[in-house]
Amino acid sequence: MRLNSGGSRTRAYHMNCIAGFEKAAAFETSGGYTSPQMRTVREARLTTSLVMVVCCGIAGGTVVDSATGQARAGIRTVSGKVTRIPAFCGGKPLADRIDRPVVAVPYANKRFHVIKGSTDTPSRQIVLSFTSDSTGRFSFRVPAGVYAILVDEQVQPADASRYESRFVKMDRTCFAAWWAKPYDDLRVGISNIEELNFEFTQRCFIDLDIPCLHYDGPLPQGEGSAVGANHVACQP
């Protein structure tokens, strides 16, 4: 087994580990032990040396199988939460919410997809999909590497018309740019990634999280009507 070194410090670490293992292995296999008891000690020490070099590989990062030459990257856990800022779409606000800032709430059942690389193209490869639970939490495991995260609409064909309705229309230029740019980049290294926070803003009369949609229908009448959130500037 050999170790894949990614930098000067990592290479030095690996070299020290391997040098220590080679010295130990050379001594234990030199034939200096003669009695059955001492041979047992030799075998135990050789086993310890083997464990030591495996631990070096785990601590240092990617392990390369000497038989195949293929990297066997460590599996990391990625976890976090999804939240959404609710919209006020007209009518009279509840008394206990007047003059209070709007806070994000857990966004349950929001679906995402992880792809290799950092660009969304029709030929991209989906590695896995995950969905937030009832509390907005999510967790998944992937090998170390460079990935991107897409929302559900970004894995569908880039057809803006499928999301339009009588009163909900799409900015086509905005949609093309939004579809091609992943929701988030994900670079997984030697450590787990925790407490990611994906936040969305709910908009009145629009069920999807595509920022390029806008509502052009009738607005509710009455005290406190406010639906300005429908005309959010596109920021793909």
C-alpha positions, 0 to 999 in steps of 0.5 A, spaced: 500 500 500 502 507 498 499 513 500 497 519 495 501 525 498 497 532 496 502 537 499 509 538 502 507 537 509 502 531 507 508 528 503 513 529 509 508 526 514 507 520 509 514 519 508 515 519 516 510 514 517 512 509 511 520 510 514 518 508 521 514 502 518 520 500 513 525 500 519 520 496 524 518 491 518 526 490 517 528 489 524 522 484 525 523 480 519 531 480 520 531 473 523 534 475 530 529 471 534 530 464 535 525 461 540 518 460 539 516 465 545 521 470 541 518 469 534 511 470 537 513 477 540 516 478 533 509 477 529 506 481 534 510 487 533 510 486 525 502 486 526 503 493 530 507 496 525 502 494 519 497 497 523 501 503 524 502 504 517 494 504 516 493 509 521 498 513 517 494 513 511 487 514 514 490 520 518 494 523 512 488 522 507 487 518 501 489 511 501 492 508 494 491 501 493 498 498 491 495 493 487 490 497 483 493 504 483 486 507 484 485 512 490 480 510 495 478 516 498 475 517 505 468 517 506 465 524 509 459 526 512 455 532 510 450 535 514 446 541 515 439 544 515 434 548 510 430 554 512 425 558 509 423 565 510 415 565 510 412 571 506 406 575 508 401 575 502 396 580 504 390 581 509 391 583 517 397 580 520 396 576 526 396 580 533 402 577 535 406 578 529 406 585 529 412 589 529 416 582 530 422 581 525 420 575 520 424 569 522 426 563 518 423 556 519 425 549 518 423 547 511 421 540 510 421 535 504 426 540 500 429 535 495 437 536 493 441 533 488 449 532 489 453 532 482 460 531 481 464 537 479 462 544 479 458 546 473 451 544 471 451 541 464 446 536 461 451 530 461 453 531 469 453 525 473 448 525 479 452 522 485 446 522 490 440 525 492 437 528 499 431 531 502 430 535 508 426 531 514 421 534 518 425 539 522 429 541 516 435 537 517 439 533 512 445 528 512 449 524 507 456 521 506 460 522 500 468 521 498 472 527 499 472 531 492 469 537 488 461 537 488 455 541 486 448 541 489 442 542 485 435 544 487 430 539 484 428 544 478 435 544 476 436 536 474 430 537 470 430 539 462 431 547 462 424 548 459 422 555 462 415 554 460 413 548 464 413 552 470 409 558 468 401 558 469 396 563 467 399 568 472 406 566 474 411 568 468 418 566 467 424 571 466 427 566 460 434 570 460 434 569 468 432 562 468 437 560 463 443 563 467 440 560 474 439 553 471 446 553 469 449 555 476 449 550 481 445 552 488 451 551 492 459 548 491 461 543 495 468 541 497 469 535 501 476 534 504 479 530 510 474 532 515 466 532 515 462 538 514 457 540 519 452 546 520 451 547 512 445 552 512 440 553 505 435 558 506 430 560 501 425 566 501 417 564 500 414 568 495 406 570 495 402 565 490 409 562 487 410 555 490 417 554 487 424 556 489 426 559 482 428 566 483 426 568 476 418 567 476 414 573 478 406 573 479 402 578 475 395 576 477 390 579 481 392 582 488 388 581 495 384 587 497 384 589 504 388 592 510 395 590 510 395 588 503 403 587 501 405 582 496 412 586 494 415 579 495 413 577 488 417 582 484 424 579 487 430 581 482 433 575 479 440 573 482 441 567 479 
